[in-house]
Amino acid sequence: MTTALPEWFYPGPPGGWTADMLDHLPPDAPRHVELIDGSLIMMSPQTAFHLYAIRLFETSLKPPTHLAVVREMTVTLGMRQRPEPDILLVKKSAIGARTTSFRPEDVHLVAEVVSEESLERDRTTKPIKYSNAGIKHFWRVEQEDGVPVVYTFELEPAVKAYVPTGIHRKRLQLNVGFEVDLDLTLTWPPA
């Protein structure tokens, strides 16, 4: 079974899609759309693990007062790059009522909860784009026997590349400019 793409999607605008165009997609466009290398990426339906892992970080992270936890909003990395991390820590001063995307300099941390269809993007493509943009911290959250495993990275500024800072099971404890100490337990079914 195939589903026809809507008229606005194909062949796309002359010259390709750009970051600013995401704010002007038609009302029938999917709710979560990313722009990677000028291509629109439609998010597939999320799993319960994905939903509850995002909720865990959204409700458990306690950043300092100048930062805020934000979920599923884009970061404009360039004219043809506007990924949508699952969790972001951003400067509160960058949040306004009409904010639809953040600048990399306003983002302290991005976290991607890996799903089957996003595995390659979350492990390879996005970390390179985030590090090239100068985002200081990156977390990749994967599922291992129904529980989160968090791979943490910090930007090495001289080479603009992430270096691993840990693999965390059961508890996430590290310093990202402030102390983080999170219980990674997810119970099934969630309470």
N, CA, C and O of each residue as an XYZ file, in Angstrom:
764
protein
N       0.832     -1.166      0.000
C       0.000      0.000      0.000
C       0.888      1.245      0.000
O       1.801      1.355      0.819
N       0.631      2.162     -0.896
C       1.379      3.403     -0.929
C       0.437      4.563     -0.656
O      -0.750      4.519     -0.979
N       0.986      5.575     -0.067
C       0.220      6.774      0.199
C       0.784      7.883     -0.669
O       1.992      8.121     -0.679
N      -0.081      8.554     -1.389
C       0.371      9.654     -2.236
C       0.833     10.809     -1.360
O       0.239     11.109     -0.324
N       1.899     11.441     -1.802
C       2.379     12.623     -1.092
C       1.494     13.804     -1.458
O       0.995     13.877     -2.581
N       1.292     14.731     -0.526
C       0.479     15.903     -0.845
C       1.158     16.753     -1.919
O       2.377     16.699     -2.086
N       0.373     17.522     -2.630
C       0.899     18.340     -3.727
C       2.014     19.267     -3.288
O       2.981     19.455     -4.026
N       1.905     19.850     -2.104
C       2.907     20.814     -1.664
C       4.268     20.171     -1.429
O       5.295     20.847     -1.469
N       4.274     18.852     -1.182
C       5.507     18.163     -0.837
C       6.386     17.867     -2.051
O       7.610     17.977     -1.980
N       5.764     17.497     -3.148
C       6.523     17.055     -4.310
C       6.172     17.886     -5.521
O       4.980     18.056     -5.780
N       7.078     18.402     -6.259
C       8.524     18.194     -6.182
C       9.212     19.102     -5.179
O      10.437     19.065     -5.065
N       8.475     19.902     -4.462
C       9.084     20.835     -3.513
C       9.336     22.171     -4.180
O       9.135     22.309     -5.386
N       9.768     23.145     -3.422
C       9.976     24.473     -3.983
C      11.195     24.509     -4.903
O      12.127     23.722     -4.736
N      11.187     25.420     -5.871
C      12.379     25.567     -6.721
C      13.598     25.895     -5.861
O      13.537     26.786     -5.013
N      14.683     25.195     -6.071
C      15.892     25.418     -5.276
C      15.940     24.632     -3.987
O      16.946     24.669     -3.278
N      14.851     23.907     -3.663
C      14.838     23.062     -2.469
C      14.287     23.757     -1.240
O      13.989     24.952     -1.253
N      14.163     22.983     -0.190
C      13.606     23.455      1.071
C      14.667     24.208      1.866
O      15.847     23.858      1.818
N      14.253     25.238      2.593
C      15.151     25.985      3.468
C      14.540     26.057      4.866
O      13.346     25.822      5.052
N      15.377     26.385      5.836
C      14.961     26.378      7.242
C      13.754     27.270      7.500
O      12.863     26.889      8.260
N      13.707     28.433      6.892
C      12.597     29.345      7.144
C      11.267     28.835      6.604
O      10.209     29.265      7.063
N      11.309     27.929      5.642
C      10.077     27.388      5.056
C       9.305     26.486      6.024
O       8.098     26.301      5.864
N       9.988     25.925      7.022
C       9.286     25.038      7.959
C       8.181     25.768      8.706
O       7.180     25.160      9.085
N       8.354     27.063      8.918
C       7.323     27.834      9.626
C       6.115     28.133      8.751
O       5.127     28.688      9.231
N       6.180     27.773      7.478
C       5.103     28.118      6.552
C       4.551     26.904      5.813
O       3.970     27.043      4.736
N       4.731     25.712      6.387
C       4.150     24.516      5.783
C       2.634     24.591      5.915
O       2.127     25.230      6.837
N       1.911     23.951      5.013
C       0.442     23.999      5.080
C      -0.105     23.311      6.331
O       0.583     22.502      6.954
N      -1.341     23.638      6.692
C      -1.946     23.070      7.905
C      -2.024     21.543      7.909
O      -2.060     20.935      8.979
N      -2.050     20.913      6.730
C      -2.135     19.445      6.694
C      -0.769     18.767      6.799
O      -0.680     17.542      6.708
N       0.296     19.550      6.989
C       1.638     18.973      7.133
C       1.733     18.234      8.470
O       1.061     18.607      9.432
N       2.560     17.194      8.534
C       2.756     16.509      9.808
C       3.242     17.483     10.884
O       3.901     18.479     10.588
N       2.910     17.180     12.111
C       3.251     18.061     13.224
C       4.760     18.177     13.443
O       5.254     19.258     13.764
N       5.477     17.101     13.278
C       6.927     17.110     13.493
C       7.642     16.833     12.184
O       7.588     15.727     11.647
N       8.315     17.864     11.678
C       9.069     17.772     10.433
C      10.435     18.390     10.690
O      10.536     19.472     11.268
N      11.492     17.696     10.257
C      12.846     18.229     10.359
C      13.361     18.536      8.960
O      12.848     18.023      7.966
N      14.371     19.371      8.904
C      15.059     19.640      7.646
C      16.512     19.207      7.831
O      17.241     19.781      8.640
N      16.918     18.205      7.085
C      18.292     17.701      7.130
C      18.836     17.739      5.706
O      18.291     17.101      4.806
N      19.901     18.483      5.516
C      20.531     18.617      4.201
C      19.527     19.043      3.129
O      19.601     18.583      1.989
N      18.605     19.906      3.488
C      17.627     20.415      2.536
C      16.464     19.478      2.262
O      15.604     19.792      1.440
N      16.421     18.332      2.935
C      15.334     17.369      2.742
C      14.409     17.377      3.951
O      14.863     17.409      5.095
N      13.119     17.346      3.688
C      12.151     17.253      4.778
C      12.107     15.812      5.274
O      11.997     14.871      4.489
N      12.194     15.663      6.577
C      12.119     14.348      7.216
C      10.847     14.331      8.048
O      10.707     15.107      8.994
N       9.930     13.458      7.701
C       8.684     13.304      8.457
C       8.928     12.288      9.559
O       9.490     11.220      9.314
N       8.512     12.616     10.753
C       8.709     11.714     11.882
C       7.687     10.577     11.823
O       6.501     10.789     11.569
N       8.186      9.373     12.065
C       7.270      8.237     12.114
C       6.584      8.223     13.478
O       7.052      8.885     14.404
N       5.489      7.486     13.620
C       4.821      7.416     14.931
C       5.806      6.952     15.999
O       6.596      6.036     15.771
N       5.752      7.583     17.151
C       6.694      7.228     18.204
C       6.212      6.037     19.014
O       5.014      5.776     19.125
N       7.175      5.324     19.575
C       6.864      4.188     20.440
C       6.594      4.697     21.857
O       6.890      5.846     22.184
N       6.035      3.835     22.681
C       5.802      4.189     24.082
C       7.133      4.464     24.780
O       7.221      5.369     25.609
N       8.167      3.689     24.451
C       9.481      3.937     25.051
C       9.941      5.359     24.738
O      10.393      6.077     25.631
N       9.831      5.761     23.490
C      10.245      7.099     23.052
C       9.489      8.166     23.840
O      10.093      9.103     24.364
N       8.184      8.024     23.920
C       7.336      8.979     24.635
C       7.744      9.108     26.098
O       7.919     10.218     26.602
N       7.896      7.972     26.781
C       8.191      8.001     28.211
C       9.637      8.385     28.499
O       9.915      8.972     29.545
N      10.560      8.071     27.603
C      11.945      8.520     27.788
C      12.016     10.046     27.686
O      12.684     10.691     28.494
N      11.334     10.621     26.702
C      11.298     12.081     26.588
C      10.685     12.684     27.849
O      11.214     13.650     28.399
N       9.582     12.120     28.300
C       8.912     12.636     29.501
C       9.833     12.551     30.718
O       9.853     13.467     31.541
N      10.591     11.467     30.841
C      11.519     11.304     31.960
C      12.508     12.470     32.016
O      12.717     13.059     33.076
N      13.115     12.800     30.873
C      14.097     13.889     30.848
C      13.428     15.247     31.032
O      13.956     16.117     31.724
N      12.282     15.420     30.417
C      11.571     16.697     30.518
C      11.206     17.015     31.975
O      11.325     18.160     32.410
N      10.767     16.012     32.716
C      10.313     16.262     34.084
C      11.418     16.128     35.124
O      11.284     16.668     36.222
N      12.505     15.425     34.814
C      13.539     15.164     35.814
C      14.737     16.097     35.750
O      15.400     16.319     36.763
N      15.025     16.644     34.580
C      16.161     17.566     34.481
C      15.846     18.847     35.248
O      14.772     19.425     35.082
N      16.754     19.276     36.062
C      16.581     20.490     36.869
C      17.751     21.433     36.588
O      18.698     21.495     37.372
N      17.691     22.166     35.476
C      18.802     23.052     35.133
C      18.817     24.310     35.997
O      17.843     24.597     36.693
N      19.920     25.062     35.954
C      19.953     26.339     36.665
C      18.911     27.297     36.085
O      18.383     27.065     34.998
N      18.625     28.357     36.807
C      17.501     29.237     36.462
C      17.618     29.925     35.108
O      16.603     30.353     34.559
N      18.813     30.043     34.557
C      18.946     30.713     33.251
C      18.683     29.768     32.068
O      18.649     30.208     30.919
N      18.498     28.473     32.352
C      18.221     27.486     31.306
C      16.835     26.884     31.502
O      16.303     26.861     32.612
N      16.257     26.393     30.398
C      14.948     25.734     30.452
C      14.992     24.447     29.643
O      15.706     24.353     28.644
N      14.228     23.465     30.080
C      14.066     22.215     29.342
C      12.939     22.418     28.334
O      11.846     22.862     28.686
N      13.220     22.088     27.081
C      12.250     22.223     25.996
C      12.223     20.890     25.256
O      13.249     20.224     25.120
N      11.052     20.510     24.786
C      10.974     19.248     24.044
C      10.494     19.488     22.620
O       9.652     20.347     22.361
N      11.059     18.699     21.700
C      10.600     18.601     20.314
C      10.397     19.959     19.633
O       9.339     20.240     19.070
N      11.443     20.792     19.701
C      11.473     22.040     18.933
C      12.760     22.027     18.115
O      13.727     21.355     18.474
N      12.764     22.764     17.031
C      13.905     22.710     16.122
C      15.022     23.663     16.529
O      14.836     24.597     17.309
N      16.196     23.379     15.957
C      17.372     24.238     16.070
C      17.783     24.567     14.637
O      18.021     23.664     13.835
N      17.864     25.841     14.317
C      18.264     26.246     12.967
C      19.788     26.308     12.922
O      20.405     27.217     13.478
N      20.378     25.327     12.250
C      21.830     25.212     12.170
C      22.390     25.850     10.907
O      23.598     26.064     10.801
N      21.539     26.149      9.968
C      21.961     26.739      8.699
C      20.772     26.801      7.770
O      19.666     26.401      8.133
N      21.001     27.306      6.561
C      19.909     27.509      5.615
C      19.164     26.210      5.283
O      17.956     26.242      5.049
N      19.856     25.083      5.260
C      19.237     23.808      4.894
C      19.287     22.778      6.019
O      19.176     21.576      5.778
N      19.456     23.265      7.259
C      19.567     22.375      8.412
C      18.696     22.891      9.548
O      18.955     23.954     10.110
N      17.664     22.126      9.877
C      16.811     22.488     11.015
C      16.281     21.211     11.668
O      15.103     20.878     11.540
N      17.174     20.498     12.376
C      16.746     19.266     13.051
C      15.881     19.570     14.268
O      15.865     20.686     14.788
N      15.167     18.545     14.702
C      14.298     18.660     15.871
C      14.728     17.649     16.930
O      14.285     16.501     16.901
N      15.589     18.063     17.869
C      15.965     17.145     18.952
C      14.766     16.829     19.833
O      13.795     17.584     19.878
N      14.847     15.707     20.529
C      13.752     15.325     21.418
C      13.732     16.185     22.676
O      12.663     16.568     23.150
N      14.898     16.487     23.213
C      15.022     17.331     24.405
C      16.128     18.347     24.157
O      17.167     18.025     23.580
N      15.890     19.578     24.601
C      16.900     20.627     24.521
C      16.977     21.340     25.861
O      15.978     21.457     26.571
N      18.150     21.808     26.198
C      18.324     22.773     27.277
C      18.724     24.061     26.590
O      19.758     24.124     25.925
N      17.905     25.086     26.750
C      18.129     26.351     26.057
C      18.140     27.505     27.049
O      17.624     27.396     28.161
N      18.738     28.610     26.623
C      18.702     29.823     27.438
C      17.257     30.297     27.525
O      16.571     30.391     26.507
N      16.796     30.594     28.733
C      15.432     31.097     28.898
C      15.225     32.383     28.110
O      14.123     32.647     27.629
N      16.272     33.179     27.977
C      16.160     34.445     27.253
C      15.857     34.243     25.765
O      15.449     35.184     25.085
N      16.052     33.024     25.259
C      15.794     32.731     23.844
C      14.357     32.287     23.593
O      13.965     32.083     22.444
N      13.568     32.137     24.655
C      12.202     31.636     24.522
C      11.222     32.799     24.520
O      11.169     33.595     25.457
N      10.454     32.874     23.450
C       9.387     33.858     23.356
C       8.110     33.164     22.944
O       8.143     32.009     22.521
N       7.003     33.836     23.056
C       5.706     33.239     22.737
C       5.638     32.759     21.294
O       4.898     31.820     21.002
N       6.379     33.369     20.389
C       6.322     33.006     18.973
C       7.550     32.218     18.507
O       7.740     32.020     17.307
N       8.374     31.773     19.440
C       9.578     31.015     19.098
C       9.187     29.684     18.455
O       8.367     28.942     18.996
N       9.780     29.390     17.295
C       9.565     28.102     16.639
C      10.868     27.327     16.476
O      10.851     26.126     16.207
N      11.994     28.013     16.638
C      13.298     27.383     16.474
C      14.313     28.163     17.294
O      14.122     29.344     17.584
N      15.388     27.491     17.660
C      16.444     28.130     18.438
C      17.717     28.245     17.615
O      17.938     27.474     16.682
N      18.545     29.208     17.967
C      19.868     29.355     17.365
C      20.828     28.456     18.142
O      20.637     28.266     19.343
N      21.848     27.902     17.502
C      22.766     27.001     18.214
C      23.418     27.649     19.428
O      23.663     26.975     20.428
N      23.704     28.950     19.355
C      24.354     29.618     20.485
C      23.445     29.736     21.706
O      23.921     30.047     22.798
N      22.152     29.494     21.538
C      21.210     29.516     22.653
C      20.947     28.128     23.224
O      20.191     27.981     24.185
N      21.566     27.116     22.638
C      21.327     25.726     23.041
C      22.532     25.209     23.817
O      23.662     25.258     23.331
N      22.284     24.716     25.017
C      23.336     24.179     25.887
C      23.498     22.666     25.699
O      24.609     22.143     25.783
N      22.389     21.971     25.447
C      22.407     20.515     25.334
C      21.279     20.073     24.419
O      20.187     20.642     24.446
N      21.546     19.058     23.608
C      20.486     18.390     22.847
C      20.538     16.906     23.174
O      21.610     16.338     23.386
N      19.358     16.287     23.212
C      19.258     14.849     23.452
C      18.344     14.250     22.398
O      17.273     14.785     22.107
N      18.774     13.151     21.839
C      17.992     12.410     20.850
C      17.650     11.047     21.429
O      18.536     10.311     21.862
N      16.362     10.712     21.438
C      15.919      9.377     21.822
C      15.815      8.579     20.522
O      14.995      8.884     19.657
N      16.643      7.574     20.404
C      16.781      6.829     19.159
C      15.580      5.922     18.936
O      15.133      5.225     19.846
N      15.069      5.943     17.717
C      14.045      4.991     17.309
C      14.603      4.212     16.116
O      15.639      4.566     15.554
N      13.912      3.172     15.752
C      14.397      2.325     14.669
C      14.645      3.110     13.385
O      15.664      2.919     12.721
N      13.714      3.990     13.039
C      13.852      4.728     11.783
C      14.845      5.884     11.873
O      15.291      6.382     10.839
N      15.200      6.319     13.070
C      16.121      7.456     13.201
C      17.527      7.040     13.622
O      18.372      7.898     13.873
N      17.785      5.753     13.701
C      19.053      5.249     14.230
C      20.266      5.893     13.565
O      21.140      6.416     14.257
N      20.334      5.866     12.256
C      21.487      6.414     11.523
C      21.602      7.924     11.725
O      22.698      8.436     11.954
N      20.492      8.632     11.644
C      20.528     10.091     11.846
C      20.978     10.439     13.260
O      21.785     11.349     13.447
N      20.456      9.717     14.266
C      20.760     10.046     15.660
C      22.171      9.636     16.075
O      22.764     10.263     16.952
N      22.708      8.597     15.456
C      24.063      8.152     15.802
C      25.145      8.869     15.006
O      26.252      9.063     15.508
N      24.844      9.265     13.779
C      25.888      9.792     12.900
C      25.613     11.203     12.405
O      26.389     12.118     12.677
N      24.516     11.386     11.683
C      24.259     12.653     10.997
C      24.083     13.820     11.958
O      24.782     14.826     11.845
N      23.169     13.696     12.886
C      22.855     14.818     13.777
C      24.017     15.195     14.706
O      24.288     16.387     14.857
N      24.714     14.245     15.332
C      25.829     14.662     16.184
C      26.877     15.496     15.438
O      27.423     16.446     15.998
N      27.154     15.154     14.204
C      28.126     15.934     13.421
C      27.600     17.344     13.190
O      28.347     18.314     13.315
N      26.330     17.459     12.856
C      25.746     18.781     12.614
C      25.693     19.607     13.903
O      25.987     20.802     13.881
N      25.324     18.985     15.018
C      25.279     19.701     16.292
C      26.679     20.159     16.719
O      26.850     21.293     17.167
N      27.670     19.289     16.582
C      29.031     19.671     16.992
C      29.584     20.755     16.079
O      30.234     21.684     16.560
N      29.344     20.662     14.774
C      29.797     21.706     13.849
C      29.182     23.058     14.194
O      29.797     24.099     13.962
N      27.968     23.045     14.748
C      27.281     24.286     15.120
C      27.735     24.799     16.487
O      27.359     25.903     16.881
N      28.535     24.018     17.217
C      29.077     24.465     18.497
C      28.210     24.184     19.705
O      28.423     24.783     20.760
N      27.227     23.280     19.586
C      26.391     22.925     20.744
C      27.240     22.070     21.692
O      27.779     21.035     21.298
N      27.347     22.513     22.922
C      28.339     21.965     23.855
C      28.095     20.517     24.290
O      29.052     19.756     24.440
N      26.841     20.123     24.495
C      26.567     18.779     25.023
C      25.550     18.055     24.147
O      24.585     18.646     23.663
N      25.794     16.753     23.957
C      24.890     15.902     23.183
C      24.700     14.604     23.945
O      25.662     13.988     24.402
N      23.425     14.193     24.077
C      23.101     12.901     24.666
C      22.319     12.085     23.648
O      21.426     12.594     22.971
N      22.672     10.810     23.557
C      21.911      9.873     22.718
C      21.324      8.816     23.642
O      22.047      8.158     24.390
N      20.016      8.662     23.581
C      19.309      7.749     24.472
C      18.834      6.566     23.646
O      18.086      6.729     22.683
N      19.270      5.383     24.027
C      18.859      4.166     23.327
C      18.156      3.242     24.307
O      18.279      3.380     25.524
N      17.425      2.311     23.749
C      16.671      1.350     24.561
C      17.458      0.056     24.659
O      17.938     -0.482     23.661
N      17.577     -0.429     25.889
C      18.233     -1.708     26.131
C      17.345     -2.492     27.087
O      17.270     -2.170     28.272
N      16.677     -3.510     26.582
C      15.743     -4.302     27.391
C      14.668     -3.437     28.044
O      14.300     -3.655     29.198
N      14.168     -2.451     27.294
C      13.071     -1.622     27.763
C      13.460     -0.472     28.669
O      12.592      0.276     29.119
N      14.747     -0.313     28.948
C      15.195      0.796     29.792
C      16.184      1.672     29.025
O      16.872      1.198     28.121
N      16.249      2.956     29.395
C      17.161      3.858     28.692
C      18.627      3.621     29.040
O      18.978      3.359     30.191
N      19.457      3.719     28.033
C      20.908      3.804     28.185
C      21.286      5.140     27.556
O      20.935      5.410     26.408
N      22.002      5.975     28.306
C      22.328      7.314     27.830
C      23.822      7.394     27.523
O      24.664      7.174     28.394
N      24.127      7.711     26.279
C      25.493      7.936     25.816
C      25.696      9.449     25.832
O      24.984     10.177     25.140
N      26.667      9.928     26.621
C      26.863     11.362     26.775
C      28.155     11.803     26.091
O      29.154     11.084     26.068
N      28.095     13.021     25.531
C      29.214     13.577     24.774
C      29.370     15.056     25.100
O      28.398     15.742     25.415
N      30.607     15.535     25.018
C      30.886     16.960     25.200
C      31.724     17.434     24.024
O      32.555     16.695     23.497
N      31.494     18.671     23.624
C      32.197     19.256     22.489
C      33.646     19.548     22.851
O      33.929     20.184     23.867
N      34.552     19.080     22.018
C      35.963     19.459     22.113
C      36.131     20.614     21.136
O      36.199     20.387     19.928
N      36.199     21.854     21.634
C      36.079     23.021     20.761
C      37.194     23.193     19.738
O      36.966     23.790     18.686
N      38.382     22.690     20.013
C      39.487     22.874     19.066
C      39.225     22.165     17.743
O      39.655     22.629     16.687
N      38.520     21.042     17.805
C      38.251     20.279     16.571
C      36.771     20.242     16.220
O      36.381     19.632     15.226
N      35.928     20.909     17.053
C      34.471     20.917     16.849
C      33.923     19.505     16.658
O      33.186     19.228     15.712
N      34.300     18.625     17.574
C      33.818     17.240     17.537
C      33.455     16.828     18.959
O      34.033     17.320     19.928
N      32.491     15.920     19.067
C      32.101     15.406     20.374
C      33.048     14.303     20.811
O      33.473     13.467     20.014
N      33.370     14.323     22.109
C      34.119     13.230     22.717
C      33.191     12.570     23.738
O      32.438     13.259     24.427
N      33.241     11.244     23.838
C      32.355     10.567     24.791
C      32.746     10.884     26.231
O      33.929     10.948     26.565
N      31.744     11.081     27.070
C      31.980     11.320     28.498
C      31.371     10.221     29.364
O      31.555     10.218     30.582
N      30.645      9.285     28.741
C      30.125      8.181     29.538
C      28.989      7.429     28.889
O      28.337      7.906     27.960
N      28.773      6.233     29.413
C      27.618      5.408     29.068
C      26.911      5.145     30.387
O      27.500      4.598     31.320
N      25.648      5.537     30.458
C      24.932      5.535     31.735
C      23.736      4.592     31.695
O      22.846      4.720     30.854
N      23.739      3.645     32.622
C      22.626      2.726     32.813
C      22.112      2.911     34.239
O      22.897      3.126     35.163
N      20.830      2.831     34.410
C      20.148      2.943     35.708
C      20.194      4.355     36.303
O      19.196      4.825     36.849
N      21.351      5.039     36.201
C      21.474      6.379     36.790
C      22.378      7.220     35.881
O      23.420      6.760     35.417
N      21.957      8.445     35.645
C      22.739      9.391     34.844
C      23.314     10.426     35.803
O      22.594     11.272     36.334
N      24.628     10.342     36.015
C      25.309     11.279     36.905
C      26.486     11.874     36.150
O      27.404     11.158     35.750
N      26.453     13.211     35.956
C      27.559     13.911     35.323
C      27.362     15.404     35.509
O      26.334     15.861     36.009
N      28.384     16.158     35.091
C      28.322     17.606     35.168
C      28.309     18.160     33.755
O      29.197     17.865     32.955
N      27.301     18.961     33.452
C      27.194     19.618     32.148
C      27.127     21.137     32.362
O      26.343     21.843     31.728
N      27.983     21.611     33.283
C      27.907     23.005     33.703
C      27.060     23.133     34.950
O      27.047     24.188     35.585
N      26.366     22.095     35.304
C      25.622     21.915     36.545
C      25.516     20.411     36.756
O      25.635     19.631     35.811
N      25.292     20.014     37.998
C      25.226     18.587     38.323
C      23.911     17.973     37.847
O      22.831     18.522     38.066
N      24.032     16.833     37.199
C      22.866     16.057     36.769
C      22.914     14.730     37.513
O      23.953     14.070     37.552
N      21.793     14.344     38.100
C      21.680     13.063     38.792
C      20.249     12.567     38.583
O      19.329     12.975     39.293
N      20.075     11.677     37.593
C      18.740     11.209     37.228
C      18.639      9.699     37.363
O      19.539      8.963     36.956
N      17.548      9.254     37.932
C      17.200      7.842     37.951
C      16.628      7.518     36.575
O      15.655      8.142     36.151
N      17.212      6.563     35.880
C      16.778      6.221     34.524
C      15.751      5.095     34.488
O      15.493      4.529     33.426
N      15.174      4.769     35.615
C      14.220      3.672     35.679
C      12.922      4.029     34.960
O      12.306      5.058     35.240
N      12.525      3.185     34.051
C      11.192      3.253     33.434
C      10.515      1.942     33.757
O      11.060      0.874     33.481
N       9.343      2.011     34.334
C       8.599      0.788     34.645
C       7.571      0.553     33.540
O       7.029      1.500     32.971
N       7.314     -0.709     33.247
C       6.334     -1.055     32.197
C       5.199     -1.853     32.791
O       5.467     -2.839     33.477
N       3.965     -1.495     32.576
C       3.617     -0.235     31.926
C       3.898      0.930     32.850
O       3.836      0.784     34.070
N       4.212      2.111     32.272
C       4.525      3.269     33.095
C       3.354      3.641     34.008
O       2.189      3.444     33.664
N       3.692      4.173     35.158
C       2.685      4.565     36.149
C       1.931      5.803     35.711
O       1.046      6.272     36.427
